[in-house]
Amino acid sequence: MISANNVQSWVDHHRGTESSEPEWLAKKRQAAIQSFTEVGLPTLRNEDWRYTSLRKVLNNEFSIETKLEAAEAAVPATGEFPRIVFVNGLLLESASTALSLDGVSTLSETLAENPMQLTEVFGTTVKDSLHGFVELNTAYAKEGYVISIGKNAVLDQPIEVLYLSLGDKIASHARNIINAEANSQLTVVERHLGANGNTYLNNSVTEIIAGDNAHVSHYKIHQESDNGTHIGGVLINQANGSNVTNHNVSLSGALVRNDIVANLNGQGAHTEMNGLVFGSGESHVDNFTEVNHHVANCTSDEYYKTVLDDNSRSVFRGRIVVAEDAQQTNADQQNNNLLLSKNAEADCKPQLEIYADDVKCSHGATVGQLDESSMFYLKSRGINHEDARALLTFAFANEVLERISIQSIKEELMTQLAGELLSGVDSVPK
Amino acid sequence: MLVIKDLHASVFGTPILKGLTLEVNPGEVHAIMGPNGAGKSTLSNVVAGREGYEITSGSIEYLGKDLTELETEERACEGIFLAFQYPVEIPGVSNMAMLKAAVNSMRKYRGQDEMTAGDFLKLIKEKAALVEMKQEFLKRSVNEGFSGGEKKRNEILQMAMLEPKLAFLDETDSGLDIDALKIVSSGVNALRSPDRAMVVVTHYQRLLDHIVPDFVHVLADGKIVKSGDKSLALELEEKGYGWIDGLNDEGIAEAS
């Protein structure tokens, strides 16, 4: 067992699990262990974690799953897209239909059969300044998906990746890699699903490397257990003219933290970050976003909305850095928070650092309640309080879901959101 | 139908209505005129049950019930409709979705089944024609980006859909050009019926050329100071408010 709040306990637990990995990787692992033992796990004293306490989840003891019991029955019915399924951090091969596709594999398989493919990729998006969980992931993650497609290749269907957390008190590290070479196109939908009641700690890092003019759409959808914790990183490097979109939707979970960092390293690159948080009960969702405009002529568009009910809490950090040479940058950031309960709390922190002088950067942040005049208007048409509240809340949140281009996923999320909000009002546009 | 007796009401603590008495019967159209600040909009909001509008004394009886005991949405379901002076824009909620929610909410209140999608579409097309509203407006967010005239037509469309027993039209003519005024008025006139009463609140006589009232009341300083038939409106137009007994010109703007 791992005493989660004890750094050495993580290191001790993993000792002896090193397999015969290539030397370049062993070196990276070793450096990450070194770094992890130095920086440790984040606490409220870290500025980047001051609104998010890990104390409760780190008071648990966790184990790491090493062998999978039959789990097929727990996998949601096959969807319309090819899939990769992980259960408690381990691959469920029988349900992973996408593995037959060219360029779609797992971390363990790639390291065993074709490690050279990752030499120039693994860890290249990770900045030194990120937190201990990323180091922990680099040190010990053994599994995850690897989607690596060559020049001009197009994956014509989205790949759906399911992470199921079925056991109680299980921790996992997933390391995922998307490597899209020049002019390629692909879409990956990560879904993080937790069986309710289970306490778990998932530590996931997805690296996205987009080559010249590559198009990558990446979805991260959290439908976590009410006791589940997810600490995740989506770390993106973009070359000339590339276009990367991240849709980050959190509908449940005890604690979800995502560090989403885009590095615009080539001119003409575009990043879009869309986020929707629906918080209820005691949930806490922290989205820590960062767009680094390193070079000129790039654009970024960030659109995050939060709806908080009950005692839920959210944190939004939106950092935009425009380097001295990044002239003609066009960056926009919006973060709107809607509080439905007096006990809910939204912390939001736009953070613009602009060192160039010929740029267009705009940002807006709002925290508010439902508009009284809109409520009165709807009620004066005979709509009861609950339904009026639901209609307005749905309308607020739906603007983010409208940006999703996969129709079936958009409709599924709208239906789920409406289900959380509505009692019989049919407002889901068809 | 509506019996208001010696009504005193405050808006966020400020007394506005100071002893208003009014009786409206089915089939009647009443016009309430008066200078700015007389309490015209307050009356509409009090009847609709808006938060912050507090009745300090007096009574409002509607169809034999004490109206003040009902929530805003219950009043609507009982057949009271308010056409807003400033219709609210609701981004993200389509006209269609709102009306569907409203129609079905009222049907539920009356113990009826929800309307089928087909019946609803048929009804809304028919009513939209009444105010010459194009289909595309039904799909757009409620009042968002609508012109002044489109907003007011949308109010009348809602009234037509919800078929109230008693409708308050609060300054429905404000912000309308003459063409829009004609469309809105003909929509309202089409909805006149022996079972339906209307209270038309207005600043100007010109609306009453199109919607001809049975009674005209002058509201000043929180109470009705004079009542008459439609000729009273014409007299007001000509002479202003100064000639009415009990009113002086002080603090009261002349109607233009």
Interface residues (C-beta under 8 A of the other chain):
Chain A: D371 E372 S373 S374 F376 Y377 L378 K379 S380 R381 G382 I383 N384 H385 D387 A388 L391 L392 F394 A395 F396 N398 E399 V425 D426 S427 P429
Chain B: A48 G49 R50 E51 E71 T72 E73 R75 A76 C77 F81 L82 F84 P87 V88 I90 P91 G92 V93 S94 A97 M98 L99 K100 A101 A102 N104 S105 M106 Y109 S141 V142 Q158 L162
